Amino acid sequence: MLLCGIIDELDQGKTADVRHCNVAYFFCQATDSRINNAAAVLRGLIYLLIEQQPSVLSYVRKEYDRAGENLFKDANTWVALSKIFTNILQDPSLRTTYLVIDA
């Protein structure tokens, strides 16, 4: 509940057309193997960042065009998502970004 309150505070005052920062969060769930691993965390954070700042979709698209849908399914998923996530965070146009992960 504490993290939900922190996320709400970070999100406070934002409207759909005026965003001064990005807030991406992920809540792991120990009982669900689909969402309790590092790849799932990265996938969720990347999704929320794209939703808030669509210009960073190009980093996913570049890797997807090269590798296809297996990019997100095979044993190298963590490596591919890590590369995409790093590139997004290094984008000079990325607004101030807060990442919240509840593990």
C-alpha positions as CSV (number, residue, x, y, z in Angstrom):
1,M,0.0,0.0,0.0
2,L,2.9,2.4,0.7
3,L,4.2,2.0,-2.8
4,C,0.7,2.7,-4.2
5,G,0.7,6.0,-2.3
6,I,4.1,6.9,-3.6
7,I,3.1,6.2,-7.1
8,D,-0.1,8.3,-6.7
9,E,2.0,11.2,-5.4
10,L,4.4,11.0,-8.3
11,D,1.5,10.8,-10.7
12,Q,-0.4,13.7,-9.0
13,G,-1.1,16.7,-11.2
14,K,-0.4,15.0,-14.5
15,T,-2.9,15.3,-17.3
16,A,-3.1,13.3,-20.5
17,D,-1.7,16.2,-22.6
18,V,0.8,17.6,-20.1
19,R,3.4,15.3,-18.7
20,H,6.5,16.5,-16.9
21,C,7.8,13.1,-15.9
22,N,7.2,9.4,-16.5
23,V,6.2,7.0,-13.7
24,A,6.7,3.3,-14.5
25,Y,6.0,0.7,-11.8
26,F,5.7,-3.1,-11.5
27,F,4.3,-5.2,-8.7
28,C,5.7,-8.8,-8.7
29,Q,3.5,-11.5,-7.4
30,A,5.2,-14.6,-5.9
31,T,2.3,-16.9,-6.6
32,D,2.2,-16.2,-10.4
33,S,5.3,-17.4,-12.2
34,R,4.4,-15.2,-15.3
35,I,5.0,-12.0,-13.3
36,N,7.6,-12.8,-10.7
37,N,10.8,-12.8,-12.8
38,A,13.2,-10.1,-14.1
39,A,12.0,-10.4,-17.7
40,A,8.4,-9.7,-16.7
41,V,9.6,-6.6,-14.7
42,L,11.4,-5.2,-17.7
43,R,8.5,-6.0,-20.0
44,G,6.1,-4.1,-17.7
45,L,8.3,-1.1,-17.2
46,I,9.0,-0.8,-21.0
47,Y,5.3,-1.0,-21.7
48,L,4.5,1.8,-19.3
49,L,7.3,4.0,-20.6
50,I,6.0,3.5,-24.2
51,E,2.5,4.3,-23.1
52,Q,3.6,7.6,-21.5
53,Q,6.2,8.6,-24.1
54,P,5.5,6.8,-27.4
55,S,8.6,8.1,-29.1
56,V,10.6,5.4,-27.3
57,L,8.7,2.7,-29.1
58,S,11.4,2.9,-31.8
59,Y,13.8,1.0,-29.5
60,V,11.4,-2.0,-29.3
61,R,10.6,-1.8,-32.9
62,K,14.2,-1.9,-34.0
63,E,14.9,-5.1,-32.1
64,Y,11.5,-6.6,-33.1
65,D,12.2,-6.0,-36.8
66,R,15.5,-7.7,-36.4
67,A,14.5,-10.7,-34.3
68,G,10.7,-11.1,-34.7
69,E,8.3,-12.2,-32.0
70,N,10.8,-14.7,-30.6
71,L,12.6,-11.7,-29.2
72,F,10.2,-11.9,-26.3
73,K,9.9,-15.7,-26.0
74,D,13.3,-17.4,-26.2
75,A,16.1,-17.8,-23.7
76,N,17.6,-14.5,-24.6
77,T,14.6,-12.5,-23.6
78,W,16.3,-11.0,-20.6
79,V,19.3,-9.8,-22.7
80,A,17.1,-8.3,-25.4
81,L,14.8,-6.5,-22.9
82,S,17.8,-5.3,-21.0
83,K,19.2,-3.7,-24.1
84,I,15.9,-2.1,-25.1
85,F,15.4,-0.8,-21.5
86,T,19.0,0.6,-21.4
87,N,18.5,2.3,-24.7
88,I,15.2,3.9,-23.6
89,L,16.7,5.2,-20.4
90,Q,19.6,6.7,-22.3
91,D,17.4,8.5,-24.8
92,P,18.1,12.2,-24.5
93,S,14.4,13.1,-25.2
94,L,13.2,10.9,-22.2
95,R,11.5,13.0,-19.6
96,T,12.5,12.6,-15.9
97,T,11.5,9.0,-15.1
98,Y,10.7,7.4,-11.8
99,L,10.8,3.6,-11.6
100,V,9.0,1.8,-8.8
101,I,9.3,-2.0,-8.4
102,D,7.7,-4.0,-5.6
103,A,9.4,-7.4,-5.4
